[in-house]
Amino acid sequence: MPVDAVGAKCALSNRSDAAQTFRLLTAYAQKRLGIPPSQLSLAQLDAPFLAAFLDDLESNRSNSVRSRNARLASLRAFYHYAALEAPQHAGLIQRVLAIPYKRLTRRLVCYLTRSEVDALLSSIDKSTWGGRRNHALLLLAVQTGLRLSEITALRQKDVVFGHGAYVHCEGKGRKERCTPLAKPTVAVLKAWMSEQGSDESCFLFPSRSGGRLSADAVQHALATHVTTAQRDCPSLAKKRVTPHVLRHTAAMELLQAGVDRALIAIWLGHESLETTQIYLDADLQLKRSVLDKITPIQNRPGRYRPDDKLLSYLKEL
């Protein structure tokens, strides 16, 4: 049965991820097998071939284990449907579905302390247009915890001032949410938007040509400002600061302020509370407060008594 015949009907949970997975797979198959994507069949995409494809994603495309597992999830969804549509390939499909997910090491999330955030924002030269844009963008990112894709997609109409100011965005899965804005953030955004003009359809943080700011441009600007901020805040040199780290920073600020984990998940637009668990794991201050509430085990250290010199000499012989 042709692959595209099944793929046209296959309902996957995340279509964009699935589409990217199959773009990569068909390109890999065409390179390895020399067969056009429209002529591929399930018989050619067996478990050993798909395992090699997943390994290639890690070795040649530098995909993380998490990304590899996401690609495998898309493939599994496809083959689950194929099991109903192409029962003659049941054995092949079962072997594909038996490909295991890779276990990954869950590292503690990296985030910035308040002093590091202050140093970062203070390092930006606000006398230039680009500096004022970057300052407003990074301040919004740290205060709201919006994803990079959500921030770069914002338009001026998405910011609502007045009593209860907020920013409206469309997140993952086309889910809309509104995030409140703090007064300092409102003041900065008002000044920035008044400078940009009154066209509400314009991007909130445009490129110099007026188009949507690319992810690479934001990452480059952030790296430049972090390098400058390291002069006054050396601890930044020990951290790999990315736009997503600013999202983690917003979450940690909420957690350390005593905000419930469920509310943090709503604030960040998480699908599951389990996603928010990583911030509890990373909060050392929270763990210290737990330690302060328990009675420590009473014990005394042993006392070191050196051996007699003669006995030490004999031991060394």
Buried (B, 14 or more C-beta within 10 A) or exposed (E): BBBBBBBEEBEBEBEEBBEBBBEBBBEBBBEEEEEEBEEBBBEBBBBEBBBEBBEBBBEEEEBEEEBBBBBBBBBBBBBBBBBEEBEEBEEBBEBBBEBEEEEEEEEEBBBBBEEBBBBBBBBBEBEEEBBBBBBBBBBBBBBBBBBBEBBBBBBBEBBEEEEEBBBBBBBEEEEEBEBEBEEEBBEBBBEBBEEBEEEEEBBBBBBEEEEBBEEEBBBEBBEEBBEBBBEEBEEBEEBEBBBBBBBBBBBBBBBBEEEEBEEBBBBBBBEEEEBBBBBEEBBEEBEEEEEEEEEEEEEEEEEEEEEEEEEEEEEEE
